[in-house]
Amino acid sequence: MASVLVVGCGVFGLSAARELALKGYCVRAIDVYEPPSPWSAANDFNKIIRAEYTDMIYSKMAVEAINLWRTDPDLLGLYNECGRVLITPREHAGRKKFEEQGIQNLRALGEGQRVEYLRGSRALAEIHPQFLHNRLGDEHEFKFNPDSGLGHASNSLRALYRRCRELGVEFTFGEEGYFAGLQEQHDKTYVKTAAGTSYTADQILICCGANTDSAVDLNGQQSATGLYVAHIRLTPEEFARYRDIPIIFDSDMGYFFPPDPETRIIKVALPGTGASRLVASPHEKDKKLSLPRYKTENPRDTMPKHCYGELKALLSKYCPELAYHEPFNAKTCWVGDTGDSHFIIDRVPGHKNVFVATGDSGHGYKFLPNIGKYIVARMEDTLDPEYAESWKWRARSSFDPLAMDWRVAKEFPDFGDIDWWVEPKMKL
Ligand SMILES: Cc1cc2nc3c(=O)[nH]c(=O)nc-3n(C[C@H](O)[C@H](O)[C@H](O)COP(=O)(O)OP(=O)(O)OC[C@H]3O[C@@H](n4cnc5c(N)ncnc54)[C@H](O)[C@@H]3O)c2cc1C
């Protein structure tokens, strides 16, 4: 059977490696770190799994993914269908349209019948008494979708990694797994590593997430965006009260999850679209490119100072009794944004058998159970043309964060201009 080298073992890489191994390919996979890599956008307690999308291809894929989250034996126990409350300010017309279309798409697929439209503080407290003291305006509409929830992100990467090993995928990590570039030699493409070694295979699949651009020229199609999260830890008594809350997604103020049962930690994701980090392009002279820089190497990359007050305001609005908690482990996580939020899953021009699967645009995690199937279909030239068209390599495209209604953009600073919050323990 043909051999495939998978470069990058995050969501797209592990999902594809499992699918390839199940189909009998001889698979080697490399990464800088063993999964869950601290560089992976999905090395985290939890991520939202929802099926509301404006574009039908993702609606269909997300419905399929949710069914797999419920049934895939490799991922059992890692999906918590806690539901999601969605609150959007009236003035955010673009975001409202996005949500409305998302629900219409679901209904067209015979799903979403349990989505409820509700209004005001009392209605929220009635369906979720933990939010008895919430400060939602009386006129404020919100939606509750019980058919969505969270995936335990880092544990699900661990689970697929384990499964891939059982299926015979060979892994290499460290310098020897650190992708440094492609090289053509004797009509073959080689992946060069930071250790100076190289690998080749019948097909090469590159899935380095936000960092893909650092070693392969994506021709301006992707831009790394840093998003911020921080955490609070509940007392055992608070945990007992809040363990069964849904995800609260306030598209203006940020969102938070139920506490993690192992650690009692609540993850809070902070509002806005994040930041870019423009550096000299490794591919084109005099051009700039946004590339990630990770907290493993830059421990002071926490969150902007203003996020501290925003985190407190979010908690005060929905569960004021938790707002006294001090945040910790604030960090910037990186996604690979594209101009239209479509993934890029295609052959890399100029190389015979090299593919990329990247451009996650901050919404790729939920597809962990099924994105591999679509990536492998593209490699085998059997992908549905509608999907292939949406994910095709575009000659030149650009990314404008302020044009993305669905993310409710407020500002989009460069990394160099951020005034970082200093975690109290870091001051010592
Ligand atoms: C704050 C935040 C919140 C999010 N929330 C959600 C959500 O609620 N729902 C959802 O569906 N999605 C969410 N996402 C997006 C989701 O996490 C990503 O879409 C997904 O992780 C992308 O998968 P990937 O495989 O492309 O990249 P990643 O998962 O980031 O994996 C990339 C891998 O490549 C490796 N790598 C990088 N450079 C190299 C190199 N040079 N050599 C070798 N290996 C390398 C890394 O170590 C890593 O393992 C969120 C992302 C962030 C940052």
The ligand as an SDF file (V2000), in Angstrom:
LIG
                    3D

 53 58  0  0  0  0  0  0  0  0999 V2000
   -9.0120   30.0320   21.6460 C   0  0  0  0  0  0  0  0  0  0  0  0
   -9.5290   29.0710   20.6170 C   0  0  0  0  0  0  0  0  0  0  0  0
  -10.8320   28.6150   20.6900 C   0  0  0  0  0  0  0  0  0  0  0  0
  -11.3110   27.7160   19.7410 C   0  0  0  0  0  0  0  0  0  0  0  0
  -12.5850   27.2590   19.8760 N   0  0  0  0  0  0  0  0  0  0  0  0
  -13.0660   26.3460   19.0070 C   0  0  0  0  0  0  0  0  0  0  0  0
  -14.3610   25.8130   19.2070 C   0  0  0  0  0  0  0  0  0  0  0  0
  -15.0220   26.1580   20.1870 O   0  0  0  0  0  0  0  0  0  0  0  0
  -14.8180   24.8970   18.3030 N   0  0  0  0  0  0  0  0  0  0  0  0
  -14.0800   24.4980   17.2360 C   0  0  0  0  0  0  0  0  0  0  0  0
  -14.5610   23.6920   16.4410 O   0  0  0  0  0  0  0  0  0  0  0  0
  -12.8350   24.9730   17.0380 N   0  0  0  0  0  0  0  0  0  0  0  0
  -12.3000   25.8770   17.9010 C   0  0  0  0  0  0  0  0  0  0  0  0
  -11.0390   26.3640   17.7570 N   0  0  0  0  0  0  0  0  0  0  0  0
  -10.2740   25.9840   16.5660 C   0  0  0  0  0  0  0  0  0  0  0  0
   -9.5820   24.6480   16.6430 C   0  0  0  0  0  0  0  0  0  0  0  0
   -8.8310   24.5110   17.8160 O   0  0  0  0  0  0  0  0  0  0  0  0
   -8.6940   24.5560   15.4150 C   0  0  0  0  0  0  0  0  0  0  0  0
   -9.5140   24.7670   14.2840 O   0  0  0  0  0  0  0  0  0  0  0  0
   -7.9810   23.2250   15.2590 C   0  0  0  0  0  0  0  0  0  0  0  0
   -7.1730   22.9450   16.3680 O   0  0  0  0  0  0  0  0  0  0  0  0
   -7.1260   23.2930   13.9830 C   0  0  0  0  0  0  0  0  0  0  0  0
   -6.5300   22.0520   13.7660 O   0  0  0  0  0  0  0  0  0  0  0  0
   -5.1520   21.9670   12.9730 P   0  0  0  0  0  0  0  0  0  0  0  0
   -4.8090   20.5420   12.9160 O   0  0  0  0  0  0  0  0  0  0  0  0
   -5.2460   22.7390   11.7170 O   0  0  0  0  0  0  0  0  0  0  0  0
   -4.0930   22.7630   13.8790 O   0  0  0  0  0  0  0  0  0  0  0  0
   -3.6270   22.4580   15.3610 P   0  0  0  0  0  0  0  0  0  0  0  0
   -4.6190   21.6770   16.1220 O   0  0  0  0  0  0  0  0  0  0  0  0
   -3.1670   23.7600   15.9090 O   0  0  0  0  0  0  0  0  0  0  0  0
   -2.3480   21.5110   15.1530 O   0  0  0  0  0  0  0  0  0  0  0  0
   -1.1910   21.8950   14.4820 C   0  0  0  0  0  0  0  0  0  0  0  0
   -0.1030   20.8880   14.8230 C   0  0  0  0  0  0  0  0  0  0  0  0
    1.0460   21.1930   14.0090 O   0  0  0  0  0  0  0  0  0  0  0  0
    2.1980   21.0860   14.8000 C   0  0  0  0  0  0  0  0  0  0  0  0
    3.2350   21.9240   14.2180 N   0  0  0  0  0  0  0  0  0  0  0  0
    3.2610   23.2550   14.0580 C   0  0  0  0  0  0  0  0  0  0  0  0
    4.3840   23.6490   13.4400 N   0  0  0  0  0  0  0  0  0  0  0  0
    5.0790   22.5170   13.1910 C   0  0  0  0  0  0  0  0  0  0  0  0
    6.3270   22.2730   12.5400 C   0  0  0  0  0  0  0  0  0  0  0  0
    7.0800   23.2440   12.0390 N   0  0  0  0  0  0  0  0  0  0  0  0
    6.7630   20.9760   12.4530 N   0  0  0  0  0  0  0  0  0  0  0  0
    5.9930   19.9670   12.9530 C   0  0  0  0  0  0  0  0  0  0  0  0
    4.8250   20.1520   13.5660 N   0  0  0  0  0  0  0  0  0  0  0  0
    4.3660   21.4110   13.6740 C   0  0  0  0  0  0  0  0  0  0  0  0
    1.7580   21.5420   16.1780 C   0  0  0  0  0  0  0  0  0  0  0  0
    2.6420   21.0870   17.2020 O   0  0  0  0  0  0  0  0  0  0  0  0
    0.3580   20.9500   16.2770 C   0  0  0  0  0  0  0  0  0  0  0  0
    0.3710   19.6620   16.8320 O   0  0  0  0  0  0  0  0  0  0  0  0
  -10.4980   27.2690   18.6780 C   0  0  0  0  0  0  0  0  0  0  0  0
   -9.1830   27.7290   18.6040 C   0  0  0  0  0  0  0  0  0  0  0  0
   -8.7040   28.6130   19.5680 C   0  0  0  0  0  0  0  0  0  0  0  0
   -7.2780   29.0700   19.4650 C   0  0  0  0  0  0  0  0  0  0  0  0
  1  2  1  0
  2  3  1  0
  2 52  2  0
  3  4  2  0
  4  5  1  0
  4 50  1  0
  5  6  2  0
  6  7  1  0
  6 13  1  0
  7  8  2  0
  7  9  1  0
  9 10  1  0
 10 11  2  0
 10 12  1  0
 12 13  2  0
 13 14  1  0
 14 15  1  0
 14 50  1  0
 15 16  1  0
 16 17  1  0
 16 18  1  0
 18 19  1  0
 18 20  1  0
 20 21  1  0
 20 22  1  0
 22 23  1  0
 23 24  1  0
 24 25  2  0
 24 26  1  0
 24 27  1  0
 27 28  1  0
 28 29  2  0
 28 30  1  0
 28 31  1  0
 31 32  1  0
 32 33  1  0
 33 34  1  0
 33 48  1  0
 34 35  1  0
 35 36  1  0
 35 46  1  0
 36 37  1  0
 36 45  1  0
 37 38  2  0
 38 39  1  0
 39 40  1  0
 39 45  2  0
 40 41  1  0
 40 42  2  0
 42 43  1  0
 43 44  2  0
 44 45  1  0
 46 47  1  0
 46 48  1  0
 48 49  1  0
 50 51  2  0
 51 52  1  0
 52 53  1  0
M  END
$$$$
